[in-house]
Amino acid sequence: MNNQTFGVIGLGNFGYYIARDLILDGRKVIIDDKNEEAFKELKDLNENSFILDSTDKNALKEAGFGDTDVVIVSIGENIESRTLTFMALK
């Protein structure tokens, strides 16, 4: 299980702590948020950080989300973006 790759989309209150804990646990994690400020503390810990449109299937694929074992979508406020992100990941 330690060699699983995780993706976290959305670094709000929930996503940030999930991503941080996975990174500190030594897991490979790909993270995405629309706001660069969300990466501030995680940038030094993780090299796979992206600012991209999570509803764009090609952008997700290029960032490596297509090769992950688990993706956690933590987009809280915009239900449309959350739904479109799930569809792009599928």
PDB file of N, CA, C and O in Angstrom, chain B, residues numbered from 101:
ATOM      1  N   MET B 101       0.822  -1.204   0.000  1.00  0.00           N
ATOM      2  CA  MET B 101       0.000   0.000   0.000  1.00  0.00           C
ATOM      3  C   MET B 101       0.861   1.261   0.000  1.00  0.00           C
ATOM      4  O   MET B 101       0.397   2.316  -0.435  1.00  0.00           O
ATOM      5  N   ASN B 102       2.082   1.179   0.469  1.00  0.00           N
ATOM      6  CA  ASN B 102       2.945   2.342   0.515  1.00  0.00           C
ATOM      7  C   ASN B 102       3.358   2.832  -0.858  1.00  0.00           C
ATOM      8  O   ASN B 102       3.780   3.980  -0.994  1.00  0.00           O
ATOM      9  N   ASN B 103       3.248   1.990  -1.890  1.00  0.00           N
ATOM     10  CA  ASN B 103       3.634   2.426  -3.221  1.00  0.00           C
ATOM     11  C   ASN B 103       2.449   2.914  -4.039  1.00  0.00           C
ATOM     12  O   ASN B 103       2.572   3.113  -5.247  1.00  0.00           O
ATOM     13  N   GLN B 104       1.318   3.108  -3.403  1.00  0.00           N
ATOM     14  CA  GLN B 104       0.166   3.684  -4.096  1.00  0.00           C
ATOM     15  C   GLN B 104       0.418   5.162  -4.346  1.00  0.00           C
ATOM     16  O   GLN B 104       1.105   5.833  -3.575  1.00  0.00           O
ATOM     17  N   THR B 105      -0.154   5.655  -5.440  1.00  0.00           N
ATOM     18  CA  THR B 105      -0.080   7.072  -5.762  1.00  0.00           C
ATOM     19  C   THR B 105      -1.440   7.693  -5.507  1.00  0.00           C
ATOM     20  O   THR B 105      -2.470   7.153  -5.909  1.00  0.00           O
ATOM     21  N   PHE B 106      -1.431   8.835  -4.835  1.00  0.00           N
ATOM     22  CA  PHE B 106      -2.661   9.531  -4.483  1.00  0.00           C
ATOM     23  C   PHE B 106      -2.741  10.857  -5.215  1.00  0.00           C
ATOM     24  O   PHE B 106      -1.719  11.478  -5.507  1.00  0.00           O
ATOM     25  N   GLY B 107      -3.936  11.281  -5.507  1.00  0.00           N
ATOM     26  CA  GLY B 107      -4.190  12.603  -6.050  1.00  0.00           C
ATOM     27  C   GLY B 107      -5.135  13.331  -5.116  1.00  0.00           C
ATOM     28  O   GLY B 107      -6.087  12.741  -4.606  1.00  0.00           O
ATOM     29  N   VAL B 108      -4.879  14.596  -4.890  1.00  0.00           N
ATOM     30  CA  VAL B 108      -5.772  15.431  -4.087  1.00  0.00           C
ATOM     31  C   VAL B 108      -6.068  16.674  -4.903  1.00  0.00           C
ATOM     32  O   VAL B 108      -5.168  17.435  -5.259  1.00  0.00           O
ATOM     33  N   ILE B 109      -7.347  16.865  -5.191  1.00  0.00           N
ATOM     34  CA  ILE B 109      -7.788  18.034  -5.948  1.00  0.00           C
ATOM     35  C   ILE B 109      -8.590  18.922  -5.008  1.00  0.00           C
ATOM     36  O   ILE B 109      -9.648  18.534  -4.512  1.00  0.00           O
ATOM     37  N   GLY B 110      -8.076  20.100  -4.779  1.00  0.00           N
ATOM     38  CA  GLY B 110      -8.707  21.040  -3.855  1.00  0.00           C
ATOM     39  C   GLY B 110      -7.996  21.012  -2.512  1.00  0.00           C
ATOM     40  O   GLY B 110      -8.023  20.002  -1.809  1.00  0.00           O
ATOM     41  N   LEU B 111      -7.363  22.119  -2.159  1.00  0.00           N
ATOM     42  CA  LEU B 111      -6.592  22.174  -0.922  1.00  0.00           C
ATOM     43  C   LEU B 111      -7.216  23.126   0.084  1.00  0.00           C
ATOM     44  O   LEU B 111      -6.542  23.982   0.657  1.00  0.00           O
ATOM     45  N   GLY B 112      -8.498  22.960   0.283  1.00  0.00           N
ATOM     46  CA  GLY B 112      -9.180  23.721   1.325  1.00  0.00           C
ATOM     47  C   GLY B 112      -8.900  23.088   2.682  1.00  0.00           C
ATOM     48  O   GLY B 112      -7.887  22.410   2.856  1.00  0.00           O
ATOM     49  N   ASN B 113      -9.788  23.304   3.635  1.00  0.00           N
ATOM     50  CA  ASN B 113      -9.584  22.785   4.985  1.00  0.00           C
ATOM     51  C   ASN B 113      -9.409  21.274   5.019  1.00  0.00           C
ATOM     52  O   ASN B 113      -8.569  20.777   5.770  1.00  0.00           O
ATOM     53  N   PHE B 114     -10.156  20.546   4.248  1.00  0.00           N
ATOM     54  CA  PHE B 114     -10.076  19.086   4.237  1.00  0.00           C
ATOM     55  C   PHE B 114      -8.924  18.594   3.369  1.00  0.00           C
ATOM     56  O   PHE B 114      -8.078  17.832   3.836  1.00  0.00           O
ATOM     57  N   GLY B 115      -8.886  19.021   2.113  1.00  0.00           N
ATOM     58  CA  GLY B 115      -7.895  18.541   1.151  1.00  0.00           C
ATOM     59  C   GLY B 115      -6.470  18.834   1.559  1.00  0.00           C
ATOM     60  O   GLY B 115      -5.583  18.009   1.342  1.00  0.00           O
ATOM     61  N   TYR B 116      -6.230  20.004   2.152  1.00  0.00           N
ATOM     62  CA  TYR B 116      -4.879  20.376   2.568  1.00  0.00           C
ATOM     63  C   TYR B 116      -4.330  19.368   3.571  1.00  0.00           C
ATOM     64  O   TYR B 116      -3.204  18.892   3.425  1.00  0.00           O
ATOM     65  N   TYR B 117      -5.115  19.048   4.578  1.00  0.00           N
ATOM     66  CA  TYR B 117      -4.631  18.149   5.638  1.00  0.00           C
ATOM     67  C   TYR B 117      -4.508  16.709   5.154  1.00  0.00           C
ATOM     68  O   TYR B 117      -3.623  15.980   5.602  1.00  0.00           O
ATOM     69  N   ILE B 118      -5.376  16.295   4.254  1.00  0.00           N
ATOM     70  CA  ILE B 118      -5.247  14.958   3.662  1.00  0.00           C
ATOM     71  C   ILE B 118      -3.936  14.893   2.864  1.00  0.00           C
ATOM     72  O   ILE B 118      -3.153  13.958   3.030  1.00  0.00           O
ATOM     73  N   ALA B 119      -3.703  15.880   2.007  1.00  0.00           N
ATOM     74  CA  ALA B 119      -2.480  15.910   1.192  1.00  0.00           C
ATOM     75  C   ALA B 119      -1.242  15.976   2.079  1.00  0.00           C
ATOM     76  O   ALA B 119      -0.284  15.232   1.869  1.00  0.00           O
ATOM     77  N   ARG B 120      -1.261  16.853   3.057  1.00  0.00           N
ATOM     78  CA  ARG B 120      -0.106  17.001   3.949  1.00  0.00           C
ATOM     79  C   ARG B 120       0.215  15.701   4.684  1.00  0.00           C
ATOM     80  O   ARG B 120       1.374  15.292   4.757  1.00  0.00           O
ATOM     81  N   ASP B 121      -0.809  15.060   5.223  1.00  0.00           N
ATOM     82  CA  ASP B 121      -0.578  13.824   5.968  1.00  0.00           C
ATOM     83  C   ASP B 121      -0.074  12.697   5.067  1.00  0.00           C
ATOM     84  O   ASP B 121       0.787  11.916   5.472  1.00  0.00           O
ATOM     85  N   LEU B 122      -0.605  12.611   3.851  1.00  0.00           N
ATOM     86  CA  LEU B 122      -0.122  11.601   2.908  1.00  0.00           C
ATOM     87  C   LEU B 122       1.342  11.854   2.539  1.00  0.00           C
ATOM     88  O   LEU B 122       2.140  10.918   2.478  1.00  0.00           O
ATOM     89  N   ILE B 123       1.691  13.109   2.295  1.00  0.00           N
ATOM     90  CA  ILE B 123       3.067  13.469   1.947  1.00  0.00           C
ATOM     91  C   ILE B 123       3.997  13.153   3.116  1.00  0.00           C
ATOM     92  O   ILE B 123       5.056  12.557   2.924  1.00  0.00           O
ATOM     93  N   LEU B 124       3.606  13.550   4.318  1.00  0.00           N
ATOM     94  CA  LEU B 124       4.441  13.295   5.501  1.00  0.00           C
ATOM     95  C   LEU B 124       4.566  11.805   5.799  1.00  0.00           C
ATOM     96  O   LEU B 124       5.520  11.371   6.445  1.00  0.00           O
ATOM     97  N   ASP B 125       3.597  11.026   5.326  1.00  0.00           N
ATOM     98  CA  ASP B 125       3.637   9.571   5.496  1.00  0.00           C
ATOM     99  C   ASP B 125       4.518   8.905   4.427  1.00  0.00           C
ATOM    100  O   ASP B 125       4.685   7.686   4.414  1.00  0.00           O
ATOM    101  N   GLY B 126       5.075   9.730   3.534  1.00  0.00           N
ATOM    102  CA  GLY B 126       5.975   9.208   2.512  1.00  0.00           C
ATOM    103  C   GLY B 126       5.289   8.713   1.260  1.00  0.00           C
ATOM    104  O   GLY B 126       5.907   8.027   0.446  1.00  0.00           O
ATOM    105  N   ARG B 127       4.024   9.046   1.090  1.00  0.00           N
ATOM    106  CA  ARG B 127       3.287   8.613  -0.099  1.00  0.00           C
ATOM    107  C   ARG B 127       3.573   9.543  -1.273  1.00  0.00           C
ATOM    108  O   ARG B 127       3.914  10.711  -1.083  1.00  0.00           O
ATOM    109  N   LYS B 128       3.432   9.016  -2.484  1.00  0.00           N
ATOM    110  CA  LYS B 128       3.521   9.848  -3.680  1.00  0.00           C
ATOM    111  C   LYS B 128       2.162  10.505  -3.863  1.00  0.00           C
ATOM    112  O   LYS B 128       1.139   9.827  -3.955  1.00  0.00           O
ATOM    113  N   VAL B 129       2.164  11.829  -3.914  1.00  0.00           N
ATOM    114  CA  VAL B 129       0.910  12.583  -3.974  1.00  0.00           C
ATOM    115  C   VAL B 129       1.007  13.637  -5.077  1.00  0.00           C
ATOM    116  O   VAL B 129       1.991  14.371  -5.169  1.00  0.00           O
ATOM    117  N   ILE B 130      -0.018  13.695  -5.898  1.00  0.00           N
ATOM    118  CA  ILE B 130      -0.162  14.754  -6.900  1.00  0.00           C
ATOM    119  C   ILE B 130      -1.254  15.670  -6.376  1.00  0.00           C
ATOM    120  O   ILE B 130      -2.356  15.215  -6.069  1.00  0.00           O
ATOM    121  N   ILE B 131      -0.951  16.967  -6.273  1.00  0.00           N
ATOM    122  CA  ILE B 131      -1.941  17.896  -5.734  1.00  0.00           C
ATOM    123  C   ILE B 131      -2.267  18.984  -6.747  1.00  0.00           C
ATOM    124  O   ILE B 131      -1.435  19.387  -7.559  1.00  0.00           O
ATOM    125  N   ASP B 132      -3.513  19.440  -6.664  1.00  0.00           N
ATOM    126  CA  ASP B 132      -4.006  20.483  -7.564  1.00  0.00           C
ATOM    127  C   ASP B 132      -4.924  21.416  -6.795  1.00  0.00           C
ATOM    128  O   ASP B 132      -5.754  20.982  -5.996  1.00  0.00           O
ATOM    129  N   ASP B 133      -4.761  22.687  -7.049  1.00  0.00           N
ATOM    130  CA  ASP B 133      -5.699  23.681  -6.539  1.00  0.00           C
ATOM    131  C   ASP B 133      -5.677  24.851  -7.505  1.00  0.00           C
ATOM    132  O   ASP B 133      -4.682  25.080  -8.192  1.00  0.00           O
ATOM    133  N   LYS B 134      -6.760  25.577  -7.557  1.00  0.00           N
ATOM    134  CA  LYS B 134      -6.823  26.722  -8.462  1.00  0.00           C
ATOM    135  C   LYS B 134      -6.084  27.933  -7.903  1.00  0.00           C
ATOM    136  O   LYS B 134      -5.855  28.909  -8.617  1.00  0.00           O
ATOM    137  N   ASN B 135      -5.714  27.869  -6.630  1.00  0.00           N
ATOM    138  CA  ASN B 135      -5.087  28.986  -5.947  1.00  0.00           C
ATOM    139  C   ASN B 135      -3.653  28.628  -5.550  1.00  0.00           C
ATOM    140  O   ASN B 135      -3.440  27.699  -4.771  1.00  0.00           O
ATOM    141  N   GLU B 136      -2.687  29.346  -6.073  1.00  0.00           N
ATOM    142  CA  GLU B 136      -1.285  29.061  -5.778  1.00  0.00           C
ATOM    143  C   GLU B 136      -0.969  29.207  -4.289  1.00  0.00           C
ATOM    144  O   GLU B 136      -0.083  28.524  -3.775  1.00  0.00           O
ATOM    145  N   GLU B 137      -1.669  30.069  -3.613  1.00  0.00           N
ATOM    146  CA  GLU B 137      -1.447  30.290  -2.179  1.00  0.00           C
ATOM    147  C   GLU B 137      -1.670  29.005  -1.371  1.00  0.00           C
ATOM    148  O   GLU B 137      -1.049  28.817  -0.325  1.00  0.00           O
ATOM    149  N   ALA B 138      -2.548  28.128  -1.851  1.00  0.00           N
ATOM    150  CA  ALA B 138      -2.828  26.872  -1.154  1.00  0.00           C
ATOM    151  C   ALA B 138      -1.602  25.964  -1.103  1.00  0.00           C
ATOM    152  O   ALA B 138      -1.496  25.119  -0.215  1.00  0.00           O
ATOM    153  N   PHE B 139      -0.680  26.132  -2.044  1.00  0.00           N
ATOM    154  CA  PHE B 139       0.525  25.307  -2.115  1.00  0.00           C
ATOM    155  C   PHE B 139       1.655  25.812  -1.230  1.00  0.00           C
ATOM    156  O   PHE B 139       2.668  25.134  -1.063  1.00  0.00           O
ATOM    157  N   LYS B 140       1.488  26.968  -0.678  1.00  0.00           N
ATOM    158  CA  LYS B 140       2.572  27.657   0.009  1.00  0.00           C
ATOM    159  C   LYS B 140       3.389  26.729   0.915  1.00  0.00           C
ATOM    160  O   LYS B 140       4.611  26.666   0.783  1.00  0.00           O
ATOM    161  N   GLU B 141       2.757  26.033   1.799  1.00  0.00           N
ATOM    162  CA  GLU B 141       3.471  25.178   2.741  1.00  0.00           C
ATOM    163  C   GLU B 141       3.819  23.812   2.158  1.00  0.00           C
ATOM    164  O   GLU B 141       4.773  23.177   2.607  1.00  0.00           O
ATOM    165  N   LEU B 142       3.066  23.355   1.175  1.00  0.00           N
ATOM    166  CA  LEU B 142       3.288  22.019   0.634  1.00  0.00           C
ATOM    167  C   LEU B 142       4.335  21.985  -0.472  1.00  0.00           C
ATOM    168  O   LEU B 142       4.865  20.916  -0.779  1.00  0.00           O
ATOM    169  N   LYS B 143       4.646  23.128  -1.077  1.00  0.00           N
ATOM    170  CA  LYS B 143       5.596  23.166  -2.195  1.00  0.00           C
ATOM    171  C   LYS B 143       6.954  22.589  -1.822  1.00  0.00           C
ATOM    172  O   LYS B 143       7.573  21.889  -2.623  1.00  0.00           O
ATOM    173  N   ASP B 144       7.419  22.876  -0.623  1.00  0.00           N
ATOM    174  CA  ASP B 144       8.723  22.378  -0.200  1.00  0.00           C
ATOM    175  C   ASP B 144       8.698  20.880   0.082  1.00  0.00           C
ATOM    176  O   ASP B 144       9.740  20.225   0.052  1.00  0.00           O
ATOM    177  N   LEU B 145       7.528  20.341   0.352  1.00  0.00           N
ATOM    178  CA  LEU B 145       7.392  18.922   0.687  1.00  0.00           C
ATOM    179  C   LEU B 145       7.063  18.053  -0.518  1.00  0.00           C
ATOM    180  O   LEU B 145       7.297  16.845  -0.493  1.00  0.00           O
ATOM    181  N   ASN B 146       6.522  18.659  -1.576  1.00  0.00           N
ATOM    182  CA  ASN B 146       5.976  17.873  -2.681  1.00  0.00           C
ATOM    183  C   ASN B 146       6.305  18.520  -4.024  1.00  0.00           C
ATOM    184  O   ASN B 146       6.068  19.712  -4.224  1.00  0.00           O
ATOM    185  N   GLU B 147       6.847  17.729  -4.931  1.00  0.00           N
ATOM    186  CA  GLU B 147       7.212  18.267  -6.243  1.00  0.00           C
ATOM    187  C   GLU B 147       6.082  18.190  -7.260  1.00  0.00           C
ATOM    188  O   GLU B 147       6.171  18.806  -8.322  1.00  0.00           O
ATOM    189  N   ASN B 148       5.029  17.455  -6.961  1.00  0.00           N
ATOM    190  CA  ASN B 148       3.929  17.262  -7.907  1.00  0.00           C
ATOM    191  C   ASN B 148       2.740  18.149  -7.554  1.00  0.00           C
ATOM    192  O   ASN B 148       1.681  17.662  -7.159  1.00  0.00           O
ATOM    193  N   SER B 149       2.932  19.451  -7.701  1.00  0.00           N
ATOM    194  CA  SER B 149       1.897  20.429  -7.381  1.00  0.00           C
ATOM    195  C   SER B 149       1.502  21.177  -8.650  1.00  0.00           C
ATOM    196  O   SER B 149       2.364  21.657  -9.386  1.00  0.00           O
ATOM    197  N   PHE B 150       0.218  21.274  -8.900  1.00  0.00           N
ATOM    198  CA  PHE B 150      -0.257  21.874 -10.145  1.00  0.00           C
ATOM    199  C   PHE B 150      -1.390  22.857  -9.898  1.00  0.00           C
ATOM    200  O   PHE B 150      -2.221  22.676  -9.008  1.00  0.00           O
ATOM    201  N   ILE B 151      -1.396  23.895 -10.709  1.00  0.00           N
ATOM    202  CA  ILE B 151      -2.537  24.793 -10.795  1.00  0.00           C
ATOM    203  C   ILE B 151      -3.132  24.534 -12.164  1.00  0.00           C
ATOM    204  O   ILE B 151      -2.545  24.889 -13.186  1.00  0.00           O
ATOM    205  N   LEU B 152      -4.305  23.910 -12.180  1.00  0.00           N
ATOM    206  CA  LEU B 152      -4.927  23.587 -13.460  1.00  0.00           C
ATOM    207  C   LEU B 152      -6.432  23.537 -13.312  1.00  0.00           C
ATOM    208  O   LEU B 152      -6.969  23.549 -12.204  1.00  0.00           O
ATOM    209  N   ASP B 153      -7.096  23.481 -14.439  1.00  0.00           N
ATOM    210  CA  ASP B 153      -8.550  23.356 -14.471  1.00  0.00           C
ATOM    211  C   ASP B 153      -8.885  21.882 -14.273  1.00  0.00           C
ATOM    212  O   ASP B 153      -8.689  21.068 -15.175  1.00  0.00           O
ATOM    213  N   SER B 154      -9.382  21.549 -13.108  1.00  0.00           N
ATOM    214  CA  SER B 154      -9.638  20.144 -12.790  1.00  0.00           C
ATOM    215  C   SER B 154     -10.804  19.551 -13.587  1.00  0.00           C
ATOM    216  O   SER B 154     -11.059  18.349 -13.512  1.00  0.00           O
ATOM    217  N   THR B 155     -11.499  20.380 -14.336  1.00  0.00           N
ATOM    218  CA  THR B 155     -12.558  19.859 -15.197  1.00  0.00           C
ATOM    219  C   THR B 155     -12.037  19.503 -16.587  1.00  0.00           C
ATOM    220  O   THR B 155     -12.778  18.982 -17.420  1.00  0.00           O
ATOM    221  N   ASP B 156     -10.757  19.788 -16.832  1.00  0.00           N
ATOM    222  CA  ASP B 156     -10.126  19.524 -18.122  1.00  0.00           C
ATOM    223  C   ASP B 156      -9.446  18.150 -18.092  1.00  0.00           C
ATOM    224  O   ASP B 156      -8.415  17.969 -17.443  1.00  0.00           O
ATOM    225  N   LYS B 157     -10.030  17.203 -18.795  1.00  0.00           N
ATOM    226  CA  LYS B 157      -9.535  15.822 -18.808  1.00  0.00           C
ATOM    227  C   LYS B 157      -8.070  15.745 -19.235  1.00  0.00           C
ATOM    228  O   LYS B 157      -7.291  15.004 -18.636  1.00  0.00           O
ATOM    229  N   ASN B 158      -7.691  16.497 -20.261  1.00  0.00           N
ATOM    230  CA  ASN B 158      -6.313  16.477 -20.756  1.00  0.00           C
ATOM    231  C   ASN B 158      -5.327  17.050 -19.737  1.00  0.00           C
ATOM    232  O   ASN B 158      -4.224  16.529 -19.573  1.00  0.00           O
ATOM    233  N   ALA B 159      -5.730  18.121 -19.058  1.00  0.00           N
ATOM    234  CA  ALA B 159      -4.859  18.719 -18.041  1.00  0.00           C
ATOM    235  C   ALA B 159      -4.629  17.744 -16.891  1.00  0.00           C
ATOM    236  O   ALA B 159      -3.512  17.629 -16.386  1.00  0.00           O
ATOM    237  N   LEU B 160      -5.675  17.046 -16.478  1.00  0.00           N
ATOM    238  CA  LEU B 160      -5.538  16.052 -15.408  1.00  0.00           C
ATOM    239  C   LEU B 160      -4.604  14.920 -15.832  1.00  0.00           C
ATOM    240  O   LEU B 160      -3.770  14.458 -15.054  1.00  0.00           O
ATOM    241  N   LYS B 161      -4.761  14.490 -17.073  1.00  0.00           N
ATOM    242  CA  LYS B 161      -3.921  13.405 -17.585  1.00  0.00           C
ATOM    243  C   LYS B 161      -2.457  13.828 -17.644  1.00  0.00           C
ATOM    244  O   LYS B 161      -1.575  13.074 -17.232  1.00  0.00           O
ATOM    245  N   GLU B 162      -2.195  15.028 -18.154  1.00  0.00           N
ATOM    246  CA  GLU B 162      -0.828  15.530 -18.256  1.00  0.00           C
ATOM    247  C   GLU B 162      -0.175  15.696 -16.890  1.00  0.00           C
ATOM    248  O   GLU B 162       1.034  15.509 -16.751  1.00  0.00           O
ATOM    249  N   ALA B 163      -0.965  16.045 -15.886  1.00  0.00           N
ATOM    250  CA  ALA B 163      -0.435  16.222 -14.535  1.00  0.00           C
ATOM    251  C   ALA B 163      -0.163  14.881 -13.849  1.00  0.00           C
ATOM    252  O   ALA B 163       0.542  14.828 -12.841  1.00  0.00           O
ATOM    253  N   GLY B 164      -0.724  13.798 -14.398  1.00  0.00           N
ATOM    254  CA  GLY B 164      -0.480  12.476 -13.831  1.00  0.00           C
ATOM    255  C   GLY B 164      -1.625  11.886 -13.050  1.00  0.00           C
ATOM    256  O   GLY B 164      -1.491  10.799 -12.489  1.00  0.00           O
ATOM    257  N   PHE B 165      -2.751  12.573 -12.998  1.00  0.00           N
ATOM    258  CA  PHE B 165      -3.891  12.064 -12.241  1.00  0.00           C
ATOM    259  C   PHE B 165      -4.439  10.765 -12.829  1.00  0.00           C
ATOM    260  O   PHE B 165      -5.063   9.978 -12.117  1.00  0.00           O
ATOM    261  N   GLY B 166      -4.209  10.535 -14.125  1.00  0.00           N
ATOM    262  CA  GLY B 166      -4.671   9.304 -14.754  1.00  0.00           C
ATOM    263  C   GLY B 166      -3.910   8.071 -14.298  1.00  0.00           C
ATOM    264  O   GLY B 166      -4.369   6.944 -14.488  1.00  0.00           O
ATOM    265  N   ASP B 167      -2.741   8.284 -13.694  1.00  0.00           N
ATOM    266  CA  ASP B 167      -1.913   7.176 -13.234  1.00  0.00           C
ATOM    267  C   ASP B 167      -1.998   6.953 -11.720  1.00  0.00           C
ATOM    268  O   ASP B 167      -1.255   6.138 -11.171  1.00  0.00           O
ATOM    269  N   THR B 168      -2.887   7.663 -11.056  1.00  0.00           N
ATOM    270  CA  THR B 168      -3.004   7.520  -9.607  1.00  0.00           C
ATOM    271  C   THR B 168      -3.891   6.329  -9.248  1.00  0.00           C
ATOM    272  O   THR B 168      -4.734   5.898 -10.035  1.00  0.00           O
ATOM    273  N   ASP B 169      -3.679   5.816  -8.050  1.00  0.00           N
ATOM    274  CA  ASP B 169      -4.520   4.729  -7.544  1.00  0.00           C
ATOM    275  C   ASP B 169      -5.782   5.268  -6.884  1.00  0.00           C
ATOM    276  O   ASP B 169      -6.845   4.651  -6.963  1.00  0.00           O
ATOM    277  N   VAL B 170      -5.660   6.421  -6.235  1.00  0.00           N
ATOM    278  CA  VAL B 170      -6.773   7.029  -5.505  1.00  0.00           C
ATOM    279  C   VAL B 170      -6.740   8.532  -5.751  1.00  0.00           C
ATOM    280  O   VAL B 170      -5.677   9.148  -5.679  1.00  0.00           O
ATOM    281  N   VAL B 171      -7.889   9.123  -6.038  1.00  0.00           N
ATOM    282  CA  VAL B 171      -7.985  10.580  -6.146  1.00  0.00           C
ATOM    283  C   VAL B 171      -9.059  11.052  -5.176  1.00  0.00           C
ATOM    284  O   VAL B 171     -10.182  10.547  -5.170  1.00  0.00           O
ATOM    285  N   ILE B 172      -8.691  12.021  -4.365  1.00  0.00           N
ATOM    286  CA  ILE B 172      -9.620  12.634  -3.425  1.00  0.00           C
ATOM    287  C   ILE B 172      -9.984  13.996  -3.979  1.00  0.00           C
ATOM    288  O   ILE B 172      -9.120  14.857  -4.146  1.00  0.00           O
ATOM    289  N   VAL B 173     -11.267  14.194  -4.266  1.00  0.00           N
ATOM    290  CA  VAL B 173     -11.746  15.477  -4.783  1.00  0.00           C
ATOM    291  C   VAL B 173     -12.340  16.239  -3.613  1.00  0.00           C
ATOM    292  O   VAL B 173     -13.346  15.839  -3.029  1.00  0.00           O
ATOM    293  N   SER B 174     -11.694  17.344  -3.289  1.00  0.00           N
ATOM    294  CA  SER B 174     -12.101  18.144  -2.140  1.00  0.00           C
ATOM    295  C   SER B 174     -12.457  19.556  -2.596  1.00  0.00           C
ATOM    296  O   SER B 174     -11.889  20.543  -2.128  1.00  0.00           O
ATOM    297  N   ILE B 175     -13.395  19.623  -3.506  1.00  0.00           N
ATOM    298  CA  ILE B 175     -13.900  20.918  -3.985  1.00  0.00           C
ATOM    299  C   ILE B 175     -15.216  21.129  -3.261  1.00  0.00           C
ATOM    300  O   ILE B 175     -16.191  20.425  -3.522  1.00  0.00           O
ATOM    301  N   GLY B 176     -15.249  22.087  -2.358  1.00  0.00           N
ATOM    302  CA  GLY B 176     -16.397  22.213  -1.474  1.00  0.00           C
ATOM    303  C   GLY B 176     -17.500  23.134  -1.941  1.00  0.00           C
ATOM    304  O   GLY B 176     -18.675  22.788  -1.811  1.00  0.00           O
ATOM    305  N   GLU B 177     -17.169  24.285  -2.475  1.00  0.00           N
ATOM    306  CA  GLU B 177     -18.181  25.302  -2.704  1.00  0.00           C
ATOM    307  C   GLU B 177     -18.885  25.202  -4.049  1.00  0.00           C
ATOM    308  O   GLU B 177     -20.055  25.567  -4.160  1.00  0.00           O
ATOM    309  N   ASN B 178     -18.204  24.723  -5.054  1.00  0.00           N
ATOM    310  CA  ASN B 178     -18.764  24.745  -6.395  1.00  0.00           C
ATOM    311  C   ASN B 178     -19.150  23.330  -6.824  1.00  0.00           C
ATOM    312  O   ASN B 178     -18.308  22.556  -7.281  1.00  0.00           O
ATOM    313  N   ILE B 179     -20.423  23.006  -6.670  1.00  0.00           N
ATOM    314  CA  ILE B 179     -20.889  21.650  -6.975  1.00  0.00           C
ATOM    315  C   ILE B 179     -20.732  21.324  -8.461  1.00  0.00           C
ATOM    316  O   ILE B 179     -20.488  20.173  -8.823  1.00  0.00           O
ATOM    317  N   GLU B 180     -20.870  22.330  -9.316  1.00  0.00           N
ATOM    318  CA  GLU B 180     -20.708  22.093 -10.758  1.00  0.00           C
ATOM    319  C   GLU B 180     -19.273  21.683 -11.076  1.00  0.00           C
ATOM    320  O   GLU B 180     -19.052  20.720 -11.811  1.00  0.00           O
ATOM    321  N   SER B 181     -18.295  22.410 -10.527  1.00  0.00           N
ATOM    322  CA  SER B 181     -16.892  22.052 -10.748  1.00  0.00           C
ATOM    323  C   SER B 181     -16.571  20.680 -10.172  1.00  0.00           C
ATOM    324  O   SER B 181     -15.836  19.901 -10.780  1.00  0.00           O
ATOM    325  N   ARG B 182     -17.120  20.390  -9.006  1.00  0.00           N
ATOM    326  CA  ARG B 182     -16.882  19.082  -8.387  1.00  0.00           C
ATOM    327  C   ARG B 182     -17.415  17.964  -9.270  1.00  0.00           C
ATOM    328  O   ARG B 182     -16.724  16.968  -9.487  1.00  0.00           O
ATOM    329  N   THR B 183     -18.631  18.111  -9.781  1.00  0.00           N
ATOM    330  CA  THR B 183     -19.231  17.095 -10.641  1.00  0.00           C
ATOM    331  C   THR B 183     -18.452  16.940 -11.942  1.00  0.00           C
ATOM    332  O   THR B 183     -18.189  15.818 -12.376  1.00  0.00           O
ATOM    333  N   LEU B 184     -18.080  18.055 -12.569  1.00  0.00           N
ATOM    334  CA  LEU B 184     -17.318  17.997 -13.811  1.00  0.00           C
ATOM    335  C   LEU B 184     -15.929  17.401 -13.588  1.00  0.00           C
ATOM    336  O   LEU B 184     -15.394  16.727 -14.468  1.00  0.00           O
ATOM    337  N   THR B 185     -15.349  17.646 -12.424  1.00  0.00           N
ATOM    338  CA  THR B 185     -14.055  17.044 -12.100  1.00  0.00           C
ATOM    339  C   THR B 185     -14.183  15.532 -11.991  1.00  0.00           C
ATOM    340  O   THR B 185     -13.356  14.797 -12.530  1.00  0.00           O
ATOM    341  N   PHE B 186     -15.213  15.066 -11.299  1.00  0.00           N
ATOM    342  CA  PHE B 186     -15.447  13.611 -11.202  1.00  0.00           C
ATOM    343  C   PHE B 186     -15.614  12.997 -12.586  1.00  0.00           C
ATOM    344  O   PHE B 186     -15.081  11.923 -12.864  1.00  0.00           O
ATOM    345  N   MET B 187     -16.349  13.675 -13.445  1.00  0.00           N
ATOM    346  CA  MET B 187     -16.564  13.162 -14.800  1.00  0.00           C
ATOM    347  C   MET B 187     -15.261  13.130 -15.590  1.00  0.00           C
ATOM    348  O   MET B 187     -15.011  12.178 -16.330  1.00  0.00           O
ATOM    349  N   ALA B 188     -14.424  14.160 -15.440  1.00  0.00           N
ATOM    350  CA  ALA B 188     -13.141  14.192 -16.157  1.00  0.00           C
ATOM    351  C   ALA B 188     -12.202  13.112 -15.658  1.00  0.00           C
ATOM    352  O   ALA B 188     -11.424  12.561 -16.437  1.00  0.00           O
ATOM    353  N   LEU B 189     -12.260  12.802 -14.382  1.00  0.00           N
ATOM    354  CA  LEU B 189     -11.408  11.758 -13.821  1.00  0.00           C
ATOM    355  C   LEU B 189     -11.832  10.360 -14.275  1.00  0.00           C
ATOM    356  O   LEU B 189     -10.999   9.469 -14.443  1.00  0.00           O
ATOM    357  N   LYS B 190     -13.115  10.190 -14.465  1.00  0.00           N
ATOM    358  CA  LYS B 190     -13.643   8.881 -14.844  1.00  0.00           C
ATOM    359  C   LYS B 190     -13.125   8.479 -16.198  1.00  0.00           C
ATOM    360  O   LYS B 190     -13.459   7.402 -16.692  1.00  0.00           O
TER     361      LYS B 190
END
